[in-house]
Amino acid sequence: MTGRIQSIQANQQPHQFSALQAKEVTKPHAALPLELSHKLQTTLELESMIELFSEGIGHDIPHDGITYQTHTTETPITLGNQAHHSLNYNLKVLEEDLGEIHLFRGRRFSDPEIEQLENLLATLLYPLRNALLYREAVQSAFMDALTGVKNRAAFDSNFSREIELSRRKSSELSLIVLDIDFFKRVNDRFGHTVGDLVLKNVAQAVEATIRCSDALYRYGGEEFVVVLNGTDREGAQLLAERIRQNVESLHFSSPKNLNVTLSLGVTTMQKDDTCKELFERADAALYQAKDAGRNRVIVAQ
């Protein structure tokens, strides 16, 4: 059957589906399903869009599950369950890769269902492209361009949500505020290019030390914040000490006499803490570490 896919397994090569093919596929039909097209244009959130698409095609093409994944993310959007038979498509607009979509069910898909699916996929392509562009813009706004970690805006946006989530789950939440010791001297002695290199290497060392569930932010200048979910005071102190040691052991090929250390302040959320109180307590511990000689961890009491 030319140009069609009949029940291929997930590990087989997905079919390429582009906007040009969408026009060809829809020629026998009077028009694209306007209702589905309108629904898809009501959101720019990827998960909501895939859910709307799954619901919109469910009557004509019953399926047990659907997954969608871009080639730049590790975690797919998954709705329902995978099954023995699947229809898999690589989605493209003008050679722009939009990712892969997979439909699953226990019985084979018929030729009319496949033709109808390809007709309906045409309604998804451009809303999906807009959602991906929106996500890219949002991510760029919340990322520090130099170090590649989240920035101050992301911290301000996420921190209160982390506190509320911790309260709802009755779980521990800890905070580490860290600062590169004598960073101004690095810039003054070696130049801002080396200073930028130090910032990048410190961010990479911290990210390599924390868990995937933790979040690292560049708060400003040479100051960073780590938000630790499900971590008590002792665990946060141990992690802060590992961060300190890992950064102290960094080696720079040029200049060879460059040594970098951190001062770190640690605290754990108390019952009635506000965002401001929690942060200020960790920040005060950081300045105690600096006053005590730097290159050390101080835990707020």
QUICORDA-V494799 format. One record per residue. RES is the residue in one small letter. PHI is phi as a letter, one per 40 degrees, with the letter a starting at -180 (* if undefined). OMEGA is omega in whole degrees, -180 to 180 (* if undefined). BURIAL is + if it has 9 or more other ideal C-beta (glycine too) atoms within 8 Angstrom, else -. Layout:
<<RES PHI OMEGA BURIAL> <RES PHI OMEGA BURIAL>>
This chain:
<<m * -173 -> <t c 174 -> <g g -179 -> <r b 176 -> <i b 176 +> <q b 171 +> <s f 175 +> <i c 180 -> <q c -173 -> <a c -177 -> <n c 176 -> <q c -178 -> <q c 179 -> <p c 176 +> <h c 177 +> <q c 179 -> <f b -175 +> <s b 178 +> <a c 179 +> <l c 177 -> <q c -180 +> <a d 179 +> <k c 180 +> <e c -178 -> <v c -173 +> <t c 180 +> <k d -179 -> <p c -174 -> <h c -177 -> <a c -178 -> <a a 174 -> <l c 178 +> <p c -173 +> <l c -178 -> <e c 178 -> <l c 180 +> <s d 180 +> <h c -180 -> <k c -178 +> <l c -179 +> <q c 179 -> <t c -178 -> <t a 172 +> <l b 177 -> <e c -173 -> <l d -177 +> <e c 178 -> <s c -179 -> <m c 179 +> <i c 177 +> <e c 178 +> <l c 179 +> <f c 180 +> <s c 179 +> <e c -176 -> <g c -179 +> <i c -172 +> <g c -179 +> <h c -178 -> <d c -178 -> <i b 179 +> <p d -180 -> <h a -178 +> <d c -178 +> <g a 179 +> <i a 174 +> <t b 176 +> <y b -180 +> <q a 172 +> <t c -179 +> <h c 179 -> <t b 178 -> <t b -178 -> <e c -174 -> <t c 180 -> <p c 168 -> <i c -175 +> <t b 176 -> <l b -180 +> <g g -173 +> <n b 172 -> <q c -179 -> <a a -171 +> <h c -177 -> <h b -179 +> <s a 169 +> <l b -173 +> <n b -178 +> <y b 164 +> <n c -176 +> <l b -179 +> <k a 170 +> <v b -180 +> <l f 180 -> <e g 176 -> <e c -176 -> <d c 180 +> <l b 179 +> <g h -177 +> <e b 174 +> <i b -176 +> <h b 172 +> <l b -177 +> <f b 166 +> <r a -175 +> <g c 179 -> <r b -176 -> <r c 174 -> <f c -180 +> <s c 178 -> <d d 178 -> <p c 178 -> <e c 179 +> <i c 178 +> <e c 179 +> <q c 178 +> <l c -179 +> <e c 173 +> <n c -178 +> <l c 176 +> <l d 180 +> <a c 179 +> <t c -176 +> <l c -167 +> <l d -174 +> <y c 172 -> <p d 179 +> <l c 177 +> <r c 178 +> <n c 180 +> <a c 179 +> <l c 177 +> <l c 178 -> <y c 179 +> <r c 179 +> <e c 180 -> <a c 179 -> <v c 180 -> <q c 179 -> <s c -179 -> <a c -176 -> <f b 180 +> <m b 175 +> <d c -173 +> <a c -176 -> <l c -173 -> <t c -179 -> <g g 176 -> <v c 180 +> <k c -175 +> <n b -179 +> <r c 179 +> <a c 178 -> <a c 179 +> <f c 180 +> <d c -179 -> <s c -171 -> <n c -167 +> <f c 180 +> <s c 178 -> <r c 177 -> <e c 180 +> <i c 180 +> <e c 179 -> <l c 178 +> <s c 179 +> <r c -179 -> <r c -178 -> <k c -175 -> <s f -179 -> <s b 180 -> <e c 174 +> <l b -179 +> <s b -176 +> <l b 172 +> <i b 172 +> <v b -175 +> <l b -176 +> <d a 179 +> <i c -177 +> <d c 174 +> <f f -177 -> <f c 179 +> <k c 178 -> <r c 178 -> <v c 179 +> <n c -177 +> <d c -175 -> <r c -172 -> <f b -180 +> <g g -175 -> <h c 177 -> <t c 176 -> <v c 177 +> <g d 177 +> <d c 178 +> <l c 178 +> <v c 180 +> <l d 179 +> <k c -177 +> <n c 177 +> <v c 179 +> <a d 179 +> <q c 180 -> <a c 179 +> <v c 180 +> <e c 180 +> <a c -177 -> <t c -176 +> <i c 178 +> <r c 178 -> <c c -179 -> <s c 177 -> <d c -178 +> <a b 179 -> <l b 179 +> <y b 167 +> <r c -173 +> <y c 179 +> <g i 179 -> <g f 180 -> <e b -177 -> <e b -180 +> <f b 177 +> <v b 174 +> <v b 176 +> <v b -173 +> <l b 177 +> <n c 175 +> <g g -177 -> <t b 179 +> <d c -175 -> <r c -178 +> <e c 179 -> <g c 179 +> <a c 179 +> <q c 179 +> <l c 180 -> <l c 179 +> <a c 179 +> <e c 177 +> <r c 177 +> <i d -180 +> <r d -178 +> <q c -178 -> <n c 178 +> <v c 179 +> <e c -178 +> <s c 178 -> <l c 178 +> <h b 179 -> <f b -179 +> <s c 178 -> <s a -4 -> <p c -173 -> <k c -178 -> <n c -180 -> <l c 175 +> <n b -177 -> <v b 176 +> <t b -179 +> <l b 163 +> <s b -173 +> <l b 173 +> <g b -174 +> <v b 171 +> <t a 178 +> <t b -176 +> <m c 174 +> <q b -168 -> <k d -173 -> <d b -178 -> <d c 164 +> <t c 176 -> <c d -178 +> <k c -178 -> <e c -179 -> <l c -179 +> <f c -177 +> <e c 179 -> <r c 177 +> <a c 180 +> <d c 177 +> <a c 177 +> <a c 176 +> <l d -178 +> <y c 172 +> <q c 178 +> <a c 178 +> <k c -179 +> <d c -178 -> <a c 176 -> <g h 179 -> <r g -180 +> <n f -179 +> <r a 179 +> <v b 173 +> <i b 178 +> <v b 179 +> <a c -180 +> <q c * ->>
